[in-house]
Amino acid sequence: MHINDLPTELLSDILLRAAKANQAEGERFTYGLSQAPLPGQPAKLTKYVRGPVATDSLRWDATRDLREVCHEWHQWALEYNLERIFERRWRGSERWADLTMSRRRYSLYELNTTREGVAVYRDPFGSLKHTDRLFTSVPSAANHVRRLWFNGFHTAETDKLILSVVASCAELEFLSVPWTVLRRGSVDDWVDLLNVNTGHGKPLHSLELTAQCLPLDQAQSLEKDDSPNPLEHPAVDFSGLKRLKIFGNTLHKPICDTDLELIARTATNLQCLDFTNLSTISVAGMLALVKASAKTLRVLEHSPRSDDGFYHPFPGHIDTHVCSLISRLPEMRDLSMSVPYMCARLFANSEVKWTGECQVRTTDICQCSSSTGIHNRIDKLRETFIAARGLIAARRRMGHTLSIEIFFAGCIFEPEKKLVHGDFALAEISSYGQWPMTRQSSTKGPYGASGHYEKEEGSWDAVSEEEYLNAVGRHWISL
């Protein structure tokens, strides 16, 4: 029996094991020269390990021999290598070594005692241009692509190349692109990107938009661009999208609430929603997408921490009770969010499907204001802790593990353990040493108000929930 006559699943598993074995034995590091001389400037050269070989290059090297066996194995190797494409911007103008492009000859390079090097220029967009040419000239190669990831490309030229590559990949499922693609892309570009009801391929499953601050020339170019917002056109349909992630902060035409409201018109089937490390989207903008996909949403990660600090995001115009809305989401499982206020109603529904770690960051309690009495606040806070413990117990009875952490008033509350973690040095001074009566070392925090970790701040202690509320009632701790 010929090996190619085996069932497809079995043959694929054999080839995969062979590729991984080749990858483990292949060259995993590349080399370079230090102080490569400019023309006419002699310098002593030192050979050094420049860094690990990229994962996609390792995969390509691992299937080199397999591609040469027969047509079937060649096709399998192409699918294996082209399934995930990672494009990174080359820095350009680097000092390059006399290193062979064939990594299988690295062992000979290690024996080289007469090292040479010259300063050369490499097109920083060369790899992206080559990928575009390949997929344009060989459409069958693009059909193998399932995931595309682009990093470091923020010019008008690269945005056009990215959209061209995306349009070639009809079977694309996962895509990560710079947010500039949204600002410069046309309606047709985004129809091809989302691929809903286009008649070929499948709709995009996951979209990640990454943002960052740009150099002055790139920022000015982006600000001068007057392309219309493609999201305003009804043909741009997000109904096939299951996962949306927006990551990173920028000052240059950032993604904002208006964009989210336009996306929410058609994004009715999202299962995962992730906003991380940005401060240009308010809570109201996030809730617009939550409402649109209320029946399908399973994961909500709303952690808008950034260099602006750990301060909670601007709430925007919220026209609904956040706690009631979140607790009514029928498919929600993983929850981590920052909201302007919360109360016991967030944990009142014992039929939710929450599991794992649940984190809620808030700045106040529902229906409280500056004129609310301290004892009223304490009662509402105690009700919230009791409701959280009730929900944890209800999930445990159903065979699921749930832990809840509440970040409020500069402390971390663990309702299940009835513990409060924080820095209570000022409270101890205010009480003239009478409080806390008992304390234990905390394994949490401090995280710092600025948003930066590893700050030189005092260590945290943990006190009981009742002792904490007692200190609040005696005005030793302020909420």
DRENTORTI-124811 format. One record per residue (C-alpha): residue number from 0; residue in three letters; x, y, z. Coordinates in steps of 0.001 Angstrom, whole numbers. Example, Ala and Ser with C-alpha at 12.3 -4.5 7.8 and 13.67 -1.06 7.14 Angstrom:
<recs>
[0, "ALA", [12300, -4500, 7800]]
[1, "SER", [13670, -1060, 7140]]
</recs>
This chain:
<recs>
[0, "MET", [0, 0, 0]]
[1, "HIS", [1401, 3357, -1022]]
[2, "ILE", [1613, 5958, 1730]]
[3, "ASN", [-461, 8386, -340]]
[4, "ASP", [-3317, 5871, -291]]
[5, "LEU", [-3734, 6309, 3452]]
[6, "PRO", [-6763, 8305, 4686]]
[7, "THR", [-6225, 12051, 4407]]
[8, "GLU", [-6374, 12587, 8179]]
[9, "LEU", [-3739, 9914, 8839]]
[10, "LEU", [-1391, 11120, 6096]]
[11, "SER", [-1740, 14711, 7313]]
[12, "ASP", [-854, 13660, 10864]]
[13, "ILE", [2260, 11807, 9616]]
[14, "LEU", [3447, 14824, 7626]]
[15, "LEU", [2741, 17139, 10564]]
[16, "ARG", [4845, 14987, 12890]]
[17, "ALA", [7654, 14937, 10327]]
[18, "ALA", [7517, 18736, 9928]]
[19, "LYS", [7667, 19295, 13693]]
[20, "ALA", [10625, 16905, 13984]]
[21, "ASN", [12435, 18785, 11228]]
[22, "GLN", [11664, 22083, 12933]]
[23, "ALA", [13086, 20859, 16246]]
[24, "GLU", [16331, 19862, 14518]]
[25, "GLY", [16639, 22898, 12232]]
[26, "GLU", [18458, 26186, 12696]]
[27, "ARG", [16609, 28224, 15302]]
[28, "PHE", [18899, 31266, 15516]]
[29, "THR", [20352, 33629, 12958]]
[30, "TYR", [23678, 35430, 13142]]
[31, "GLY", [25109, 38855, 12490]]
[32, "LEU", [28203, 41023, 12778]]
[33, "SER", [28733, 43868, 15195]]
[34, "GLN", [30144, 47184, 13974]]
[35, "ALA", [29745, 46421, 10294]]
[36, "PRO", [31999, 49054, 8637]]
[37, "LEU", [30764, 51769, 6373]]
[38, "PRO", [32671, 52112, 3054]]
[39, "GLY", [36214, 53256, 3708]]
[40, "GLN", [35897, 52839, 7491]]
[41, "PRO", [37682, 49717, 8771]]
[42, "ALA", [36372, 48212, 11966]]
[43, "LYS", [36954, 45052, 13913]]
[44, "LEU", [34018, 42696, 13420]]
[45, "THR", [32568, 40408, 16050]]
[46, "LYS", [30149, 37641, 15160]]
[47, "TYR", [27122, 37329, 17404]]
[48, "VAL", [23762, 35618, 17627]]
[49, "ARG", [21327, 38184, 16211]]
[50, "GLY", [18110, 36539, 17363]]
[51, "PRO", [15746, 33598, 16907]]
[52, "VAL", [14504, 32661, 13468]]
[53, "ALA", [10872, 33731, 12981]]
[54, "THR", [8231, 31024, 13447]]
[55, "ASP", [6999, 31237, 9862]]
[56, "SER", [10573, 30791, 8595]]
[57, "LEU", [11012, 27753, 10841]]
[58, "ARG", [7857, 26207, 9399]]
[59, "TRP", [9029, 26859, 5840]]
[60, "ASP", [12443, 25295, 6490]]
[61, "ALA", [10844, 22294, 8205]]
[62, "THR", [8826, 21391, 5091]]
[63, "ARG", [11624, 21963, 2565]]
[64, "ASP", [12263, 18261, 1976]]
[65, "LEU", [8566, 17379, 2103]]
[66, "ARG", [7781, 19823, -709]]
[67, "GLU", [10205, 18003, -3017]]
[68, "VAL", [8672, 14509, -2654]]
[69, "CYS", [5494, 14687, -4752]]
[70, "HIS", [2621, 16978, -5732]]
[71, "GLU", [350, 15834, -2865]]
[72, "TRP", [2991, 16501, -241]]
[73, "HIS", [3853, 19819, -1863]]
[74, "GLN", [227, 20924, -1602]]
[75, "TRP", [52, 19824, 2031]]
[76, "ALA", [3247, 21787, 2809]]
[77, "LEU", [1851, 24910, 1145]]
[78, "GLU", [-1339, 24688, 3162]]
[79, "TYR", [686, 24130, 6335]]
[80, "ASN", [2911, 27170, 5688]]
[81, "LEU", [388, 29584, 4239]]
[82, "GLU", [-2344, 28932, 6789]]
[83, "ARG", [-923, 31720, 8973]]
[84, "ILE", [879, 34729, 7508]]
[85, "PHE", [2678, 37181, 9812]]
[86, "GLU", [3939, 40364, 8157]]
[87, "ARG", [6320, 42599, 10120]]
[88, "ARG", [7834, 45850, 8987]]
[89, "TRP", [11551, 45604, 8321]]
[90, "ARG", [13393, 48428, 10025]]
[91, "GLY", [15585, 49147, 7000]]
[92, "SER", [19080, 50638, 6770]]
[93, "GLU", [20442, 47915, 9038]]
[94, "ARG", [24034, 46815, 9023]]
[95, "TRP", [23952, 43437, 7349]]
[96, "ALA", [26389, 40524, 7549]]
[97, "ASP", [27826, 38205, 4901]]
[98, "LEU", [25292, 35601, 6027]]
[99, "THR", [23913, 33114, 3561]]
[100, "MET", [20176, 33261, 2887]]
[101, "SER", [20084, 29448, 3105]]
[102, "ARG", [19769, 28626, 6782]]
[103, "ARG", [20859, 25018, 6158]]
[104, "ARG", [24382, 26400, 5556]]
[105, "TYR", [24611, 28156, 8907]]
[106, "SER", [26923, 25456, 10222]]
[107, "LEU", [29491, 26471, 7565]]
[108, "TYR", [29113, 30142, 8472]]
[109, "GLU", [30020, 29302, 12058]]
[110, "LEU", [33401, 28085, 10792]]
[111, "ASN", [34098, 31351, 8979]]
[112, "THR", [37117, 33114, 10471]]
[113, "THR", [37351, 35957, 7927]]
[114, "ARG", [34162, 37794, 8694]]
[115, "GLU", [33069, 40711, 6544]]
[116, "GLY", [30084, 43019, 6528]]
[117, "VAL", [28718, 46090, 4798]]
[118, "ALA", [25999, 48619, 5523]]
[119, "VAL", [23132, 47899, 3173]]
[120, "TYR", [19542, 49081, 2785]]
[121, "ARG", [16509, 46783, 2698]]
[122, "ASP", [13066, 47951, 1667]]
[123, "PRO", [11027, 48015, 4917]]
[124, "PHE", [7926, 47089, 2895]]
[125, "GLY", [9671, 44482, 751]]
[126, "SER", [8090, 41441, 2407]]
[127, "LEU", [4590, 42940, 2201]]
[128, "LYS", [5067, 43791, -1488]]
[129, "HIS", [6310, 40283, -2217]]
[130, "THR", [3279, 38744, -478]]
[131, "ASP", [928, 40936, -2515]]
[132, "ARG", [2657, 39961, -5789]]
[133, "LEU", [2532, 36285, -4869]]
[134, "PHE", [-1183, 36224, -4040]]
[135, "THR", [-2048, 38320, -7092]]
[136, "SER", [-131, 36076, -9488]]
[137, "VAL", [-964, 32747, -7769]]
[138, "PRO", [-4551, 32977, -6432]]
[139, "SER", [-4519, 29307, -5403]]
[140, "ALA", [-1816, 30103, -2824]]
[141, "ALA", [-4028, 32778, -1247]]
[142, "ASN", [-6837, 30233, -799]]
[143, "HIS", [-4733, 28444, 1833]]
[144, "VAL", [-4555, 31509, 4108]]
[145, "ARG", [-6701, 31416, 7242]]
[146, "ARG", [-4993, 34056, 9388]]
[147, "LEU", [-3255, 37337, 8508]]
[148, "TRP", [-1364, 39533, 10979]]
[149, "PHE", [244, 42855, 10055]]
[150, "ASN", [2514, 44846, 12347]]
[151, "GLY", [4305, 48153, 11857]]
[152, "PHE", [2636, 49279, 8611]]
[153, "HIS", [887, 52661, 8868]]
[154, "THR", [1437, 54500, 5574]]
[155, "ALA", [-1005, 55014, 2712]]
[156, "GLU", [1107, 52720, 530]]
[157, "THR", [1101, 49858, 3025]]
[158, "ASP", [-2612, 50237, 3785]]
[159, "LYS", [-3287, 49755, 71]]
[160, "LEU", [-1029, 46690, -4]]
[161, "ILE", [-2683, 45207, 3086]]
[162, "LEU", [-6156, 45607, 1622]]
[163, "SER", [-4961, 44050, -1635]]
[164, "VAL", [-3577, 41016, 224]]
[165, "VAL", [-6779, 40665, 2261]]
[166, "ALA", [-8953, 40842, -852]]
[167, "SER", [-6989, 37944, -2360]]
[168, "CYS", [-7665, 35622, 611]]
[169, "ALA", [-11243, 34435, 154]]
[170, "GLU", [-10992, 31825, 2929]]
[171, "LEU", [-9548, 34223, 5501]]
[172, "GLU", [-10923, 33762, 9043]]
[173, "PHE", [-8682, 35767, 11413]]
[174, "LEU", [-7308, 39216, 10618]]
[175, "SER", [-5212, 41696, 12604]]
[176, "VAL", [-4585, 45058, 10902]]
[177, "PRO", [-3590, 48612, 11860]]
[178, "TRP", [-6492, 50992, 12498]]
[179, "THR", [-5238, 53147, 9607]]
[180, "VAL", [-6805, 50590, 7264]]
[181, "LEU", [-10181, 51748, 8566]]
[182, "ARG", [-9314, 55409, 8023]]
[183, "ARG", [-8001, 54982, 4457]]
[184, "GLY", [-9995, 51982, 3204]]
[185, "SER", [-12905, 52388, 795]]
[186, "VAL", [-16352, 50833, 996]]
[187, "ASP", [-15348, 48168, -1539]]
[188, "ASP", [-12220, 47395, 463]]
[189, "TRP", [-14268, 46752, 3603]]
[190, "VAL", [-16882, 44730, 1770]]
[191, "ASP", [-14065, 42462, 565]]
[192, "LEU", [-12487, 42421, 4033]]
[193, "LEU", [-15647, 41347, 5874]]
[194, "ASN", [-16696, 39106, 2953]]
[195, "VAL", [-20408, 38899, 3831]]
[196, "ASN", [-22733, 37898, 968]]
[197, "THR", [-20030, 38386, -1652]]
[198, "GLY", [-20620, 34993, -3277]]
[199, "HIS", [-17115, 33606, -2707]]
[200, "GLY", [-15226, 32324, 320]]
[201, "LYS", [-16463, 32711, 3874]]
[202, "PRO", [-17206, 35705, 6131]]
[203, "LEU", [-14409, 36999, 8344]]
[204, "HIS", [-14590, 35374, 11807]]
[205, "SER", [-12255, 37579, 13862]]
[206, "LEU", [-11057, 41167, 13387]]
[207, "GLU", [-8388, 42932, 15431]]
[208, "LEU", [-7686, 46643, 14998]]
[209, "THR", [-4408, 47766, 16581]]
[210, "ALA", [-3456, 51395, 17172]]
[211, "GLN", [-369, 53291, 18255]]
[212, "CYS", [1055, 56798, 18145]]
[213, "LEU", [2831, 57530, 14880]]
[214, "PRO", [5978, 59434, 13891]]
[215, "LEU", [5330, 63034, 12911]]
[216, "ASP", [5446, 62515, 9149]]
[217, "GLN", [3090, 59527, 9225]]
[218, "ALA", [736, 61293, 11650]]
[219, "GLN", [529, 64378, 9427]]
[220, "SER", [-116, 62222, 6365]]
[221, "LEU", [-2959, 60446, 8148]]
[222, "GLU", [-4491, 63688, 9417]]
[223, "LYS", [-4487, 65153, 5899]]
[224, "ASP", [-6226, 62112, 4435]]
[225, "ASP", [-9878, 62966, 3738]]
[226, "SER", [-11197, 59526, 2824]]
[227, "PRO", [-14863, 59065, 3801]]
[228, "ASN", [-15678, 56691, 6635]]
[229, "PRO", [-16580, 53343, 5006]]
[230, "LEU", [-18615, 52349, 8072]]
[231, "GLU", [-21284, 54849, 7104]]
[232, "HIS", [-22200, 52838, 3992]]
[233, "PRO", [-24930, 50173, 4461]]
[234, "ALA", [-22983, 47679, 2312]]
[235, "VAL", [-20337, 47318, 5044]]
[236, "ASP", [-21829, 44401, 6986]]
[237, "PHE", [-20418, 43065, 10275]]
[238, "SER", [-23126, 40422, 10753]]
[239, "GLY", [-20722, 37571, 9950]]
[240, "LEU", [-18105, 38714, 12479]]
[241, "LYS", [-17825, 36652, 15692]]
[242, "ARG", [-14901, 38371, 17419]]
[243, "LEU", [-13884, 42038, 17531]]
[244, "LYS", [-10816, 43333, 19343]]
[245, "ILE", [-9595, 46926, 19459]]
[246, "PHE", [-6193, 47369, 21074]]
[247, "GLY", [-3867, 50293, 21631]]
[248, "ASN", [-4013, 54048, 22105]]
[249, "THR", [-3349, 56752, 19544]]
[250, "LEU", [-3847, 60490, 19083]]
[251, "HIS", [-4263, 60304, 15322]]
[252, "LYS", [-7809, 59706, 14084]]
[253, "PRO", [-8467, 57095, 16779]]
[254, "ILE", [-11396, 54703, 16808]]
[255, "CYS", [-14198, 56359, 18762]]
[256, "ASP", [-17816, 55935, 19850]]
[257, "THR", [-19124, 57059, 16454]]
[258, "ASP", [-17310, 54157, 14789]]
[259, "LEU", [-18701, 51673, 17307]]
[260, "GLU", [-22244, 52947, 16847]]
[261, "LEU", [-21908, 52493, 13075]]
[262, "ILE", [-20498, 48986, 13543]]
[263, "ALA", [-23321, 48131, 15973]]
[264, "ARG", [-25921, 48607, 13234]]
[265, "THR", [-24936, 45234, 11712]]
[266, "ALA", [-22684, 43544, 14324]]
[267, "THR", [-25483, 41408, 15757]]
[268, "ASN", [-23653, 38075, 16098]]
[269, "LEU", [-20510, 38903, 18057]]
[270, "GLN", [-19403, 36239, 20545]]
[271, "CYS", [-16256, 37960, 21825]]
[272, "LEU", [-15731, 41676, 22381]]
[273, "ASP", [-12379, 43008, 23574]]
[274, "PHE", [-11327, 46627, 24249]]
[275, "THR", [-7858, 46804, 25766]]
[276, "ASN", [-5322, 49552, 26469]]
[277, "LEU", [-7174, 52490, 24924]]
[278, "SER", [-8925, 55597, 26193]]
[279, "THR", [-10772, 56910, 23119]]
[280, "ILE", [-13886, 54760, 23573]]
[281, "SER", [-16404, 55472, 26322]]
[282, "VAL", [-18499, 52954, 28229]]
[283, "ALA", [-21541, 54025, 26187]]
[284, "GLY", [-19697, 53132, 22968]]
[285, "MET", [-18854, 49698, 24324]]
[286, "LEU", [-22463, 49142, 25412]]
[287, "ALA", [-23710, 49933, 21903]]
[288, "LEU", [-22000, 46756, 20661]]
[289, "VAL", [-23079, 44785, 23738]]
[290, "LYS", [-26712, 45629, 23048]]
[291, "ALA", [-26381, 44774, 19351]]
[292, "SER", [-25008, 41289, 20127]]
[293, "ALA", [-26889, 40722, 23389]]
[294, "LYS", [-28165, 37294, 22330]]
[295, "THR", [-24791, 35880, 21258]]
[296, "LEU", [-22088, 37627, 23340]]
[297, "ARG", [-19995, 35170, 25394]]
[298, "VAL", [-16803, 37066, 26244]]
[299, "LEU", [-16537, 40719, 27271]]
[300, "GLU", [-13084, 42113, 27996]]
[301, "HIS", [-13283, 45835, 28644]]
[302, "SER", [-9946, 46919, 30124]]
[303, "PRO", [-9246, 50408, 28769]]
[304, "ARG", [-6028, 50782, 30730]]
[305, "SER", [-3320, 52735, 28949]]
[306, "ASP", [-538, 55235, 29575]]
[307, "ASP", [-3330, 57576, 30619]]
[308, "GLY", [-3523, 55488, 33775]]
[309, "PHE", [-5840, 53047, 35495]]
[310, "TYR", [-8543, 55656, 35830]]
[311, "HIS", [-11869, 54412, 34582]]
[312, "PRO", [-13034, 55513, 31145]]
[313, "PHE", [-15393, 58351, 30411]]
[314, "PRO", [-18925, 56911, 30739]]
[315, "GLY", [-20447, 58838, 27839]]
[316, "HIS", [-24220, 59064, 27531]]
[317, "ILE", [-25526, 55856, 29098]]
[318, "ASP", [-29281, 55407, 28694]]
[319, "THR", [-29608, 52032, 30412]]
[320, "HIS", [-28804, 50408, 33747]]
[321, "VAL", [-25472, 48702, 33088]]
[322, "CYS", [-25838, 46089, 35847]]
[323, "SER", [-29243, 44926, 34623]]
[324, "LEU", [-28049, 44799, 31003]]
[325, "ILE", [-24977, 42695, 31732]]
[326, "SER", [-26805, 40291, 34045]]
[327, "ARG", [-29412, 39577, 31335]]
[328, "LEU", [-26916, 38485, 28659]]
[329, "PRO", [-27969, 34841, 28123]]
[330, "GLU", [-24680, 33487, 26698]]
[331, "MET", [-22145, 35493, 28707]]
[332, "ARG", [-19380, 33339, 30204]]
[333, "ASP", [-16204, 35413, 30669]]
[334, "LEU", [-16527, 38941, 32028]]
[335, "SER", [-13963, 41635, 32799]]
[336, "MET", [-15149, 45216, 32511]]
[337, "SER", [-14745, 48793, 33696]]
[338, "VAL", [-17959, 50662, 34439]]
[339, "PRO", [-18768, 54011, 36077]]
[340, "TYR", [-20986, 52409, 38716]]
[341, "MET", [-22317, 49030, 39866]]
[342, "CYS", [-24662, 47483, 42421]]
[343, "ALA", [-26056, 44159, 43647]]
[344, "ARG", [-28247, 43792, 40546]]
[345, "LEU", [-25136, 42848, 38556]]
[346, "PHE", [-25017, 39553, 40482]]
[347, "ALA", [-28755, 39098, 41062]]
[348, "ASN", [-29448, 36675, 38187]]
[349, "SER", [-28488, 33170, 39351]]
[350, "GLU", [-29147, 31740, 35869]]
[351, "VAL", [-26147, 33385, 34209]]
[352, "LYS", [-23443, 31155, 32694]]
[353, "TRP", [-20432, 32983, 34113]]
[354, "THR", [-17339, 30877, 34818]]
[355, "GLY", [-13711, 31436, 35729]]
[356, "GLU", [-12512, 34830, 36928]]
[357, "CYS", [-14895, 37787, 36847]]
[358, "GLN", [-13394, 41250, 37358]]
[359, "VAL", [-15389, 44447, 37711]]
[360, "ARG", [-13695, 47851, 37987]]
[361, "THR", [-15910, 50713, 39096]]
[362, "THR", [-15745, 54238, 40465]]
[363, "ASP", [-19048, 54425, 42333]]
[364, "ILE", [-22178, 52605, 43453]]
[365, "CYS", [-25473, 52838, 41574]]
[366, "GLN", [-27869, 55566, 42712]]
[367, "CYS", [-25235, 57224, 44874]]
[368, "SER", [-23979, 60785, 44628]]
[369, "SER", [-21830, 63165, 46623]]
[370, "SER", [-24782, 63839, 48920]]
[371, "THR", [-25462, 60142, 49676]]
[372, "GLY", [-24966, 59314, 53344]]
[373, "ILE", [-22095, 57064, 54332]]
[374, "HIS", [-24333, 54450, 55980]]
[375, "ASN", [-26467, 54229, 52821]]
[376, "ARG", [-23309, 53582, 50815]]
[377, "ILE", [-22192, 50918, 53265]]
[378, "ASP", [-25556, 49133, 53023]]
[379, "LYS", [-25448, 49134, 49206]]
[380, "LEU", [-21860, 47876, 49213]]
[381, "ARG", [-22727, 45096, 51675]]
[382, "GLU", [-25695, 44088, 49501]]
[383, "THR", [-23361, 43854, 46519]]
[384, "PHE", [-20975, 41542, 48378]]
[385, "ILE", [-23844, 39325, 49555]]
[386, "ALA", [-25227, 39103, 45999]]
[387, "ALA", [-21782, 38201, 44657]]
[388, "ARG", [-21418, 35390, 47207]]
[389, "GLY", [-24892, 34149, 46327]]
[390, "LEU", [-24006, 33985, 42634]]
[391, "ILE", [-20742, 32151, 43358]]
[392, "ALA", [-22651, 29584, 45417]]
[393, "ALA", [-25297, 29196, 42697]]
[394, "ARG", [-22658, 28514, 40053]]
[395, "ARG", [-20930, 26030, 42368]]
[396, "ARG", [-24192, 24101, 42757]]
[397, "MET", [-24278, 23781, 38959]]
[398, "GLY", [-20757, 22361, 38933]]
[399, "HIS", [-18982, 25537, 37771]]
[400, "THR", [-16204, 27532, 39404]]
[401, "LEU", [-16613, 31298, 39573]]
[402, "SER", [-14453, 33848, 41356]]
[403, "ILE", [-15343, 37542, 41562]]
[404, "GLU", [-13019, 40493, 42157]]
[405, "ILE", [-14309, 44042, 42528]]
[406, "PHE", [-11881, 46954, 42054]]
[407, "PHE", [-13290, 49967, 43882]]
[408, "ALA", [-12055, 52903, 45978]]
[409, "GLY", [-8421, 51935, 45482]]
[410, "CYS", [-8973, 48428, 46894]]
[411, "ILE", [-9606, 44926, 45608]]
[412, "PHE", [-12594, 43133, 47137]]
[413, "GLU", [-12879, 39337, 47234]]
[414, "PRO", [-16481, 38644, 48299]]
[415, "GLU", [-16041, 34879, 48450]]
[416, "LYS", [-13224, 35149, 51011]]
[417, "LYS", [-14729, 38257, 52640]]
[418, "LEU", [-11382, 40016, 52229]]
[419, "VAL", [-10417, 43537, 51176]]
[420, "HIS", [-6912, 44190, 49808]]
[421, "GLY", [-5390, 47668, 49894]]
[422, "ASP", [-2945, 50140, 51376]]
[423, "PHE", [-4444, 51136, 54734]]
[424, "ALA", [-1583, 53237, 56088]]
[425, "LEU", [-3607, 56472, 56102]]
[426, "ALA", [-6560, 54750, 57767]]
[427, "GLU", [-4247, 53472, 60480]]
[428, "ILE", [-2982, 57006, 61082]]
[429, "SER", [-6523, 58442, 61116]]
[430, "SER", [-7584, 55887, 63727]]
[431, "TYR", [-4529, 56621, 65895]]
[432, "GLY", [-3486, 52990, 65561]]
[433, "GLN", [-6849, 51568, 66637]]
[434, "TRP", [-7499, 50095, 63181]]
[435, "PRO", [-7133, 47531, 61772]]
[436, "MET", [-7523, 45140, 64651]]
[437, "THR", [-6384, 42184, 62521]]
[438, "ARG", [-4631, 42132, 59190]]
[439, "GLN", [-2756, 39732, 56950]]
[440, "SER", [-245, 40124, 54173]]
[441, "SER", [-1873, 40624, 50782]]
[442, "THR", [-828, 38754, 47643]]
[443, "LYS", [-2504, 41362, 45410]]
[444, "GLY", [-1470, 44829, 44287]]
[445, "PRO", [-414, 47486, 44382]]
[446, "TYR", [-1104, 48309, 40744]]
[447, "GLY", [-585, 52057, 40902]]
[448, "ALA", [-2852, 54879, 39852]]
[449, "SER", [-693, 55808, 36860]]
[450, "GLY", [-1197, 52543, 35013]]
[451, "HIS", [2462, 51585, 35196]]
[452, "TYR", [3530, 48463, 37052]]
[453, "GLU", [6608, 48031, 39250]]
[454, "LYS", [6111, 51342, 41015]]
[455, "GLU", [7807, 51875, 44349]]
[456, "GLU", [4687, 51859, 46469]]
[457, "GLY", [3909, 50543, 49907]]
[458, "SER", [2950, 46939, 50412]]
[459, "TRP", [-704, 45983, 50643]]
[460, "ASP", [-2550, 44368, 53518]]
[461, "ALA", [-5756, 42356, 53591]]
[462, "VAL", [-8486, 42943, 56180]]
[463, "SER", [-11885, 41397, 56680]]
[464, "GLU", [-14884, 42809, 54875]]
[465, "GLU", [-16713, 43777, 58067]]
[466, "GLU", [-13656, 45444, 59528]]
[467, "TYR", [-13286, 47471, 56358]]
[468, "LEU", [-16928, 48587, 56403]]
[469, "ASN", [-16587, 49468, 60079]]
[470, "ALA", [-13639, 51748, 59226]]
[471, "VAL", [-15713, 53379, 56487]]
[472, "GLY", [-18528, 54002, 58942]]
[473, "ARG", [-16111, 55699, 61358]]
[474, "HIS", [-14716, 57868, 58508]]
[475, "TRP", [-11254, 56357, 58687]]
[476, "ILE", [-11623, 55234, 55079]]
[477, "SER", [-13340, 57264, 52390]]
[478, "LEU", [-15377, 55742, 49569]]
</recs>
